[in-house]
Amino acid sequence: MYLIALCDDETEQLHKTEKMLAEYRESHPEADLRVECFENADALLTRIGDEAYLPDLVLMDIYMPDILGIEAARELRRMGNHCRIVFLTTSREHALDAFEVEAAQYLVKPLAEDKLSAVLDKLLMEIQEERKRFVLLQIDGTVQRVAVDDIIYCEAQGKFQYLHLSDGSQCMLRLTMTKLVELLVPYTEFMRVGVAYLVNMDHIECVGKQEIRMDDGKKIYPPRNACQAVRERYFAYYCDK
């Protein structure tokens, strides 16, 4: 499923673009597009800021009366949202600004259906590939994408799991270690260490006789009867790479 936010203050254009997206969905049923429309940038920003709404793609007009699309895009980036943005506009005047906010595409109105379709083909394929390296986790009441490569290790503490990330941050997860292991099964870099830890072997600095040292300085001590198995698993993973 792909969440698409469509934002345009011109009602007629909003409906035309929505219809094009509906036609694309009919011809690409495997994409499973879910489109939500917004008539101004404030409504879009409020929806993203207040709720667990993470669009994969935002199609947004640049010239809107409340906030210019460029400014709305800057606010999205400040909020930490890394969704793909496609600007819809009648002018190329803001092309350089679009580059600044890492816009994926710049489409000039009136939209040509074949051009929009080509852009969707390209961006949805990119998103599909990216999803292979991201997991969706509920953190602090919101659903967030977490890059697999950024996970150093997870530590169980009571009923909660604490995810330690490469930027030094820590996230509390309200799920069991068993469930987290299930989510990360497709990624061979993760190794269970005892009952309390799940470590990303790409972030291991060294494995000693009695400890694992992670690249953030954390030392993890496996159960005594598991030390040999941990060393063998890490060595096998390292050799396969």
C-alpha positions as CSV (number, residue, x, y, z in Angstrom):
1,M,0.0,0.0,0.0
2,Y,1.2,3.5,-0.8
3,L,-0.3,6.6,0.9
4,I,-0.5,9.6,-1.4
5,A,-1.3,13.1,-0.2
6,L,-2.7,15.4,-2.9
7,C,-2.7,19.1,-1.9
8,D,-4.1,21.8,-4.2
9,D,-6.2,24.9,-3.4
10,E,-7.8,24.8,-6.9
11,T,-10.7,22.5,-6.5
12,E,-11.1,21.7,-10.2
13,Q,-7.4,20.8,-10.5
14,L,-7.6,18.8,-7.3
15,H,-10.4,16.7,-8.7
16,K,-8.6,16.3,-12.1
17,T,-5.4,15.0,-10.5
18,E,-7.4,12.8,-8.1
19,K,-9.1,11.3,-11.1
20,M,-5.8,10.7,-12.8
21,L,-4.6,8.9,-9.7
22,A,-7.8,6.8,-9.7
23,E,-7.1,5.8,-13.3
24,Y,-3.5,4.9,-12.4
25,R,-4.8,2.8,-9.5
26,E,-7.2,0.9,-11.8
27,S,-4.4,0.1,-14.3
28,H,-1.9,-0.8,-11.5
29,P,-4.0,-2.6,-8.9
30,E,-0.8,-4.1,-7.4
31,A,0.2,-0.6,-6.2
32,D,-2.8,-0.3,-3.9
33,L,-2.8,3.5,-3.8
34,R,-4.6,5.3,-0.9
35,V,-5.2,9.0,-1.9
36,E,-6.1,11.7,0.6
37,C,-6.9,15.2,-0.6
38,F,-6.2,18.5,1.0
39,E,-7.3,21.9,-0.2
40,N,-4.6,23.8,1.6
41,A,-1.1,23.2,3.0
42,D,-2.2,24.0,6.6
43,A,-4.6,21.1,6.6
44,L,-1.9,18.8,5.2
45,L,0.7,19.8,7.8
46,T,-1.8,19.5,10.6
47,R,-2.8,16.0,9.5
48,I,0.8,14.9,9.4
49,G,1.8,16.7,12.6
50,D,-1.1,15.6,14.8
51,E,-1.8,12.1,13.7
52,A,0.0,8.9,12.7
53,Y,-0.1,9.8,9.0
54,L,3.0,9.2,7.0
55,P,2.4,9.7,3.3
56,D,4.8,8.0,1.0
57,L,4.3,10.7,-1.7
58,V,3.0,14.2,-1.6
59,L,1.7,15.9,-4.8
60,M,1.5,19.6,-4.0
61,D,0.8,22.8,-5.8
62,I,3.4,25.5,-5.3
63,Y,1.1,28.5,-5.4
64,M,-1.4,28.3,-2.6
65,P,-2.9,31.3,-0.7
66,D,-2.1,30.1,2.9
67,I,1.4,28.8,2.5
68,L,3.5,28.4,-0.6
69,G,4.1,24.7,-1.4
70,I,7.9,25.3,-1.0
71,E,7.4,26.6,2.5
72,A,5.1,23.7,3.3
73,A,7.8,21.3,2.0
74,R,10.4,23.0,4.2
75,E,8.1,22.5,7.2
76,L,7.7,18.8,6.4
77,R,11.5,18.5,6.3
78,R,11.8,20.3,9.6
79,M,9.3,17.8,11.1
80,G,11.6,15.0,10.0
81,N,9.3,13.8,7.2
82,H,11.3,12.4,4.3
83,C,8.5,11.5,2.0
84,R,8.9,12.1,-1.7
85,I,7.5,15.5,-2.9
86,V,6.3,16.2,-6.4
87,F,5.5,19.9,-7.0
88,L,2.6,20.8,-9.4
89,T,2.8,24.3,-10.8
90,T,2.2,26.6,-13.8
91,S,5.7,28.0,-13.6
92,R,9.3,26.8,-13.2
93,E,10.2,29.9,-11.1
94,H,10.8,27.9,-7.9
95,A,12.8,25.1,-9.5
96,L,15.9,25.9,-7.4
97,D,13.8,26.0,-4.2
98,A,12.4,22.6,-5.1
99,F,15.9,21.3,-5.3
100,E,16.6,22.7,-1.8
101,V,13.8,20.7,-0.2
102,E,14.8,17.5,-2.1
103,A,11.7,17.4,-4.3
104,A,11.5,14.3,-6.4
105,Q,9.9,15.9,-9.4
106,Y,8.6,19.2,-10.7
107,L,5.5,18.8,-13.0
108,V,4.1,21.7,-14.9
109,K,0.3,22.2,-15.2
110,P,-1.8,21.3,-17.0
111,L,-0.7,17.8,-16.0
112,A,-0.3,15.3,-18.8
113,E,-1.6,11.9,-17.7
114,D,1.3,10.0,-19.3
115,K,3.9,12.2,-17.5
116,L,2.2,11.7,-14.2
117,S,2.0,8.0,-14.8
118,A,5.7,7.8,-15.6
119,V,6.6,9.7,-12.5
120,L,4.4,7.4,-10.4
121,D,6.1,4.3,-11.9
122,K,9.5,5.6,-11.1
123,L,8.8,6.8,-7.5
124,L,6.7,3.9,-6.4
125,M,9.4,1.5,-7.6
126,E,12.0,3.5,-5.6
127,I,9.7,3.4,-2.5
128,Q,9.2,-0.3,-2.9
129,E,13.0,-0.9,-3.0
130,E,13.5,1.4,0.1
131,R,10.9,-0.4,2.1
132,K,13.0,-3.5,2.0
133,R,15.4,-1.7,4.3
134,F,12.9,-0.1,6.7
135,V,10.6,-1.3,9.4
136,L,7.5,0.4,10.6
137,L,7.4,0.7,14.4
138,Q,5.0,2.4,16.8
139,I,7.0,4.9,18.8
140,D,5.6,7.5,21.2
141,G,2.1,6.9,19.9
142,T,3.0,7.4,16.2
143,V,4.0,5.0,13.5
144,Q,7.5,5.7,12.4
145,R,9.8,4.3,9.7
146,V,13.1,3.2,11.1
147,A,16.1,2.4,8.8
148,V,17.3,-1.1,9.5
149,D,20.9,0.0,9.0
150,D,20.5,2.6,11.8
151,I,19.6,0.0,14.5
152,I,22.6,-0.9,16.6
153,Y,20.9,-3.1,19.1
154,C,17.7,-3.6,21.1
155,E,17.6,-4.2,24.8
156,A,14.7,-5.8,26.6
157,Q,13.7,-4.2,29.9
158,G,10.6,-5.6,31.5
159,K,7.7,-5.4,29.1
160,F,9.4,-2.8,26.9
161,Q,12.2,-3.0,24.3
162,Y,14.7,-0.1,23.9
163,L,16.0,0.5,20.4
164,H,19.4,2.1,20.2
165,L,20.1,3.9,17.0
166,S,23.3,5.1,15.3
167,D,22.5,8.8,15.8
168,G,22.7,8.2,19.6
169,S,18.9,8.3,20.1
170,Q,16.9,5.7,22.0
171,C,13.3,4.6,21.3
172,M,11.0,2.7,23.6
173,L,8.8,0.1,21.9
174,R,5.7,-1.4,23.4
175,L,6.1,-4.9,22.0
176,T,7.7,-8.1,22.9
177,M,11.2,-9.1,22.0
178,T,9.7,-12.1,20.1
179,K,7.6,-9.8,18.0
180,L,10.5,-7.6,17.2
181,V,12.6,-10.6,16.2
182,E,9.8,-11.6,13.8
183,L,9.8,-8.1,12.2
184,L,13.5,-8.3,11.7
185,V,13.7,-11.9,10.5
186,P,14.2,-10.9,6.8
187,Y,17.4,-9.1,7.8
188,T,20.3,-11.5,8.3
189,E,22.5,-9.0,10.1
190,F,20.4,-9.4,13.3
191,M,21.5,-11.9,16.0
192,R,19.7,-12.7,19.2
193,V,22.0,-12.7,22.2
194,G,20.4,-14.3,25.3
195,V,16.9,-13.2,26.1
196,A,17.7,-9.5,26.6
197,Y,19.5,-8.4,23.4
198,L,19.1,-8.3,19.6
199,V,22.2,-6.9,17.9
200,N,23.0,-5.7,14.4
201,M,26.2,-7.5,13.5
202,D,27.1,-4.7,11.1
203,H,27.6,-2.6,14.2
204,I,29.8,-5.0,16.1
205,E,33.3,-3.7,16.6
206,C,34.7,-6.9,18.0
207,V,33.6,-10.2,19.7
208,G,35.7,-11.3,22.6
209,K,35.6,-14.5,24.7
210,Q,33.1,-13.1,27.0
211,E,31.7,-9.9,25.5
212,I,30.5,-8.1,22.4
213,R,31.6,-4.5,21.9
214,M,29.3,-2.5,19.6
215,D,30.5,0.5,17.6
216,D,28.7,2.9,20.0
217,G,30.9,1.7,22.9
218,K,28.2,-0.6,24.4
219,K,29.5,-3.9,25.9
220,I,27.1,-6.8,25.8
221,Y,27.8,-9.9,27.8
222,P,26.2,-13.1,26.4
223,P,25.2,-16.0,28.7
224,R,28.3,-18.1,29.4
225,N,26.9,-21.1,27.6
226,A,26.1,-19.0,24.5
227,C,29.5,-17.3,24.0
228,Q,30.9,-19.9,21.6
229,A,27.7,-19.9,19.5
230,V,27.8,-16.1,19.3
231,R,31.4,-16.1,18.0
232,E,30.6,-18.8,15.4
233,R,27.5,-17.0,14.2
234,Y,29.3,-13.7,13.9
235,F,32.3,-15.3,12.1
236,A,29.9,-17.0,9.7
237,Y,28.1,-13.8,8.9
238,Y,31.4,-11.9,8.5
239,C,32.7,-14.6,6.1
240,D,29.5,-14.6,4.0
241,K,29.8,-10.8,3.6
